[in-house]
């Protein structure tokens, strides 16, 4: 009866399960993982489940057997997809989708370029000179906290309802961010780097060009990223007030005609463009400033 | 070859809240070209202040510092600096860091390239020219800093705790490199350190500095740096002569630290 006792020896290597200590079931030999930030990475499976679940839930409450929401005010994903295809192919109100999107994007681009071109030199001056710091500090501290949209009615009165008021509003939205970013980039340079450069024979201009500017670049880049986000949000809101073309304009007009599907499509597009801008900036940052945070 | 001369240097920092700190009191000495002076002392003894005055980053309250008879009024490339860490330009690779000085002086590209290659070989970084400096270990970064400083062929090299951030083993290796550079180039070096052993091993001249007010307390002429490369450094550091000096200096600095503590207890 006992010629074949149950084997208690180790299984052949190929059959053994890999040791499972870590939460991710990796080869990690860590015995405790709770509270260990390195072990908490995004689970891709659950990310997909979460996104899929959201879509299914959305579909269920709008198109399910007993819809909770009225599709007139809260369209289902299916309707929105159809609206997207329609918007993409035919545009809205005789203007193509691309024209609406590029109208918004070019306003942001113009505002950002002007805001950056003004902001960086001012920020540099503030970081390099006591006098400039004295002159600009109160101005920056006074105007920076004002939400740009609070100025929109004034800007419309001064610059008209057209492009100029919007671009100027975005210059306002971005310039303070850029000033502060450039200033802190300059102030962040370590004394020993500047001293080392002087001892190597650099003159003031060379210190600025070869030490302070590259040293400030990561901060300036962060400034551009932040200003871009602020500008995008400000612009869409400004477009709601009134413009010929633009994603915000489309939302406003479509809502007046009760085209909630078009409203939703544009909201989603706005979100995707915002995310794309962030991703492009991160990509550029990794490419252009690989030394970031490595000083 | 130029001698460095420090005469009657006083340094008083006015504090923003009122009061003042007497960082250096009547410091005078002459340093012949080609000597390696180490500055040792507890925190607050003014050794870094003295180095910064020699570098030209600080002007003394009174007194003068001259190099080859010329008064020092600001930073200049005849006096190179090596800092503890973080003074490399992380946006440039190793070669670009080393060539910084020649480039600022608009030297010919071909000449600069030769200088860089030679120096990288001298500090043991041949083939590392294209590496980013942040990819290197702390010890290798300091090798880059030494090479960068040598690229302008300075008269004097001022080192502010150059090995202070390194682990013990790397530190010993780098001490060897500093001795080698000193003996091969014949440069005048002033090196600030917290390590008694390092000050003894590297200095052919050593000042022990004391705080409140910052001053030169004792001066030593030392034999170790001269022979440091021809014998086993570990053996040298374990020799009775070395240990005797080490204990003497340690107890001197220990007493100073005690006094500072007592002083602070008394006033607070």
Interface residues (C-beta under 8 A of the other chain):
Chain A: X190 X192 X193 X195 X196 X197 X198 X199 X200 X201 X202 X203 X206 X210 X211 X214 X215 X217 X289 X290 X291 X294 X295
Chain B: X55 X57 X74 X75 X76 X77 X79 X80 X81 X83 X84 X86 X87 X88 X89 X90 X91 X92 X100 X101 X104 X105 X132 X134 X145 X148 X149 X151 X152
